[in-house]
Amino acid sequence: MINPSEVKSLIRLLDDPDGEIFEHVHEKLLSLGPEAIDYLENAWEEAFDPIQQERIANLVHEIQFSIVKKDLQLWYQGGAFDLLQGVLIINRYQYPDLDEQKVINQIEAIKRDIWLQMMNEASPAEQVKLINHVFYSIYGFSGNTTNHQDPQNSYISQVLDTKRGNQISLAIIYSIIAQKLDIPVYGVNLPQHFILAYLDETMQSEFEGGILFYINAFNKGFIFGRRDVDMFLKQLNLKFDKQFYEPCSNTDIIKRVLRNLISAYEHLGSAEKVAELNELLSILE
């Protein structure tokens, strides 16, 4: 158990001009982990010294970042089965205090609105048409074409609030909702674009040839075929590669989210964030 008076004494020493004392105090507080955060945040509110405030804020971030790293590692080592869990961990990097139940409830609400209109005997194309109607027309989701480089496009909580996202964040939300409705829609790691595939249930054990059609979540759920993927790859001068046509793993999806974020923060010149996100990426490599 944490000793409150000891923690408060340590926090008071954070503005000590002696580098060695600061290092020692810093390491000690860091070792206390998440339990120290409330004390640090209270101290930040009461601190008048800008140096102490900055040191407290940095320490809180360090503790929160170490939690994100640990959570991502556990998710990955546990088989990376839950895609929503994976994107929530990445969301925690920027929004550590977010009430994640709110995100879960928002997704459940969209799922429920689709389910209420779903016909028992609907064909795959009809199912996708209904998802598209609810997702794009009723809820108003769309691709953020004006500010595509904005890192907020990659954080699921922001995408659900603003209804704007990039190719991968919209595809993630779309596929999570579809899978919750037992509709076999999965992400495909296409170069420079992220798309979805609707699998033929009878051939689901083997992805090869088991895809009925593809869906572009960035373009209002537009349905297209394999030949369109061929054409797209031809335009990019890329040779045939099976992985461009078939569903990818949840780990690959989270890696792509991280690479998008790295690119967005490089664009903004945020070197510290780029370094930290590369650290997260290395956990999955």
C-alpha positions in Angstrom: 0.0 0.0 0.0 1.1 3.5 -0.8 2.0 5.9 2.1 0.2 9.2 1.4 2.6 11.4 3.5 5.7 9.8 1.9 4.3 10.4 -1.6 3.5 14.0 -0.7 7.0 14.5 0.7 8.5 13.1 -2.5 6.4 15.3 -4.7 7.6 18.4 -2.8 11.1 17.4 -3.7 10.4 17.4 -7.4 11.6 21.0 -7.8 14.9 20.3 -6.0 17.7 22.0 -8.0 20.0 19.1 -7.1 20.0 16.8 -10.2 20.7 13.7 -8.2 18.0 14.3 -5.7 15.5 15.0 -8.5 16.5 11.7 -10.3 16.1 9.7 -7.1 12.7 11.2 -6.4 11.6 10.8 -10.0 12.5 7.1 -10.1 10.8 6.5 -6.7 7.6 8.1 -7.8 7.7 6.3 -11.1 8.0 3.0 -9.3 4.8 3.7 -7.4 2.9 3.4 -10.8 -0.8 4.3 -11.3 -1.4 4.7 -7.6 0.7 7.9 -7.5 -1.3 9.6 -10.3 -4.1 11.1 -8.1 -1.5 12.5 -5.7 0.5 14.0 -8.6 -2.5 15.5 -10.2 -3.6 17.1 -6.9 -0.1 18.5 -6.4 -0.1 19.9 -9.9 -3.2 21.9 -9.2 -1.7 23.3 -6.0 1.8 24.0 -7.5 2.7 27.6 -8.4 6.2 26.9 -9.6 6.1 26.2 -13.4 9.1 23.9 -13.2 7.4 21.8 -10.6 4.2 21.8 -12.6 6.1 20.6 -15.8 7.9 17.9 -13.9 4.7 16.6 -12.3 2.9 16.6 -15.7 5.8 14.8 -17.4 5.8 12.2 -14.6 2.1 11.6 -14.9 2.6 11.1 -18.6 5.5 8.6 -18.1 3.4 6.5 -15.7 0.4 6.6 -18.1 2.6 5.7 -21.0 4.1 2.7 -19.1 0.5 1.5 -18.5 -0.3 1.7 -22.2 2.9 -0.2 -23.1 2.0 -3.0 -20.6 -1.6 -3.2 -21.8 -0.5 -3.4 -25.4 2.0 -6.1 -24.6 -0.7 -8.2 -22.7 -3.2 -7.7 -25.6 -0.6 -8.9 -28.1 0.7 -11.8 -26.0 -2.9 -12.9 -25.2 -3.6 -13.4 -29.0 -4.9 -10.0 -30.0 -8.4 -11.4 -30.3 -10.4 -8.3 -29.5 -9.9 -5.5 -32.0 -11.9 -3.0 -30.0 -9.7 -3.6 -27.0 -6.6 -3.0 -29.2 -7.9 0.4 -30.5 -8.9 1.4 -27.0 -5.4 0.8 -25.8 -4.0 3.1 -28.5 -6.7 5.6 -27.7 -5.4 5.6 -24.1 -2.1 6.9 -25.3 -3.7 10.3 -26.0 -6.8 10.1 -23.8 -5.7 8.2 -20.6 -8.7 9.5 -18.6 -11.4 8.7 -21.1 -14.4 6.7 -19.9 -14.1 3.8 -22.3 -17.6 2.6 -21.5 -18.8 5.6 -23.5 -17.0 4.3 -26.6 -18.5 0.8 -26.1 -22.0 2.3 -25.6 -21.6 4.4 -28.8 -20.7 1.3 -30.8 -23.5 -0.7 -29.2 -26.1 2.0 -30.1 -25.1 1.9 -33.8 -25.2 -1.9 -33.7 -28.7 -1.9 -32.1 -30.1 0.6 -34.7 -28.8 -1.7 -37.6 -30.1 -4.9 -35.8 -33.6 -3.4 -35.4 -33.9 -3.0 -39.2 -32.1 -6.2 -40.2 -34.2 -8.8 -42.1 -33.6 -12.5 -41.3 -33.1 -13.5 -44.9 -31.1 -10.4 -46.1 -28.4 -11.2 -48.7 -24.8 -10.0 -48.0 -25.3 -7.0 -50.3 -28.6 -6.1 -48.6 -26.9 -6.4 -45.2 -24.1 -4.0 -46.2 -26.6 -1.6 -47.8 -28.4 -1.5 -44.4 -25.2 -1.0 -42.4 -24.3 1.8 -44.9 -27.6 3.5 -44.5 -27.4 3.6 -40.7 -23.7 4.3 -40.5 -23.4 7.0 -43.1 -26.9 8.4 -43.7 -28.3 8.3 -40.1 -25.2 8.6 -38.0 -23.4 10.8 -40.5 -19.9 9.2 -40.6 -17.6 10.2 -43.4 -14.0 10.3 -44.4 -12.1 13.4 -43.2 -10.9 14.6 -46.6 -10.1 18.2 -45.6 -7.7 17.3 -42.8 -6.5 13.8 -43.6 -3.2 14.2 -41.7 -4.9 15.1 -38.4 -3.9 12.5 -35.7 -7.4 12.8 -34.2 -8.6 10.7 -37.3 -6.9 7.7 -35.7 -8.3 7.9 -32.2 -11.5 5.9 -31.9 -13.1 8.2 -29.2 -12.6 11.2 -31.4 -13.9 9.5 -34.6 -17.1 8.4 -32.8 -17.6 12.0 -31.4 -16.8 13.9 -34.6 -18.1 11.3 -37.1 -14.9 12.0 -39.1 -12.0 9.6 -39.6 -9.4 8.2 -41.9 -9.7 4.9 -44.0 -8.5 2.6 -41.2 -10.5 4.1 -38.3 -13.8 4.1 -40.2 -13.1 0.5 -41.4 -12.3 -0.6 -37.8 -15.6 0.8 -36.4 -17.5 -0.6 -39.4 -16.0 -4.1 -39.1 -16.4 -4.2 -35.3 -20.1 -3.4 -35.7 -20.6 -5.9 -38.5 -18.9 -8.7 -36.5 -21.1 -7.9 -33.5 -24.1 -8.5 -35.8 -22.5 -11.9 -37.0 -21.7 -10.4 -40.4 -18.3 -11.6 -41.6 -16.6 -8.3 -42.6 -12.8 -8.1 -42.0 -10.0 -5.6 -42.6 -7.7 -6.0 -45.6 -4.3 -4.3 -45.5 -4.1 -2.8 -49.0 -1.1 -0.5 -49.6 -2.0 3.2 -49.3 -5.6 2.2 -48.6 -7.4 0.1 -46.0 -10.5 -1.8 -47.2 -12.9 -4.4 -45.9 -13.8 -7.9 -47.2 -17.1 -9.7 -46.9 -16.3 -13.4 -46.5 -18.4 -16.2 -47.8 -19.4 -18.0 -44.6 -19.2 -21.4 -46.2 -15.5 -21.0 -47.0 -14.5 -19.0 -44.0 -12.0 -21.6 -42.8 -9.9 -20.7 -45.9 -9.7 -17.0 -47.0 -8.4 -18.0 -50.5 -11.2 -17.2 -52.9 -13.7 -17.0 -50.0 -14.4 -13.3 -50.5 -17.7 -12.3 -52.0 -16.8 -8.6 -52.4 -14.9 -5.6 -50.9 -16.2 -2.6 -49.1 -14.6 0.9 -49.0 -15.5 2.3 -45.6 -13.9 5.7 -46.4 -16.2 6.1 -49.4 -19.7 5.6 -47.8 -19.4 1.7 -47.8 -19.0 1.5 -51.6 -19.0 -2.2 -52.8 -16.4 -3.3 -55.4 -14.8 -6.5 -56.7 -11.5 -8.2 -57.0 -10.8 -6.7 -60.4 -10.9 -3.2 -58.9 -8.2 -4.3 -56.4 -6.2 -5.6 -59.4 -6.5 -2.2 -61.1 -5.5 -0.3 -58.0 -2.4 -2.4 -57.5 -1.5 -2.0 -61.2 -1.7 1.8 -60.8 0.7 1.6 -57.9 3.0 -0.7 -60.0 2.8 -3.4 -57.3 3.1 -7.1 -58.1 0.4 -9.6 -57.0 0.6 -10.4 -53.3 -2.0 -12.6 -51.5 -2.0 -10.4 -48.4 -3.4 -7.4 -50.5 -6.6 -9.4 -51.1 -7.2 -11.3 -47.9 -8.2 -10.3 -44.3 -5.3 -9.4 -42.1 -4.8 -10.0 -38.4 -5.9 -7.6 -35.6 -2.2 -7.0 -34.8 -1.6 -5.8 -38.4 -4.5 -3.5 -38.1 -3.2 -1.9 -34.9 0.3 -1.7 -36.4 -1.2 0.3 -39.3 -3.1 2.6 -36.8 0.3 3.3 -35.1 2.0 3.9 -38.4 -0.7 6.4 -39.4 -0.2 8.2 -36.0 3.6 8.3 -36.4 3.1 9.8 -39.9 0.6 12.4 -38.6 2.9 13.5 -35.7 6.0 13.6 -38.0 3.9 16.0 -40.1 3.3 18.1 -37.0 6.9 17.9 -35.9 6.1 16.2 -32.6 9.3 14.2 -32.2 8.5 13.0 -28.6 5.2 11.5 -29.7 6.9 9.9 -32.8 9.5 8.2 -30.5 6.8 6.9 -28.1 4.6 5.6 -30.8 7.6 3.8 -32.4 8.1 2.2 -29.0 4.5 1.0 -29.1 5.0 -0.3 -32.6 8.1 -2.2 -31.6 6.0 -4.2 -29.0 4.0 -5.6 -32.0 7.0 -6.3 -34.3 
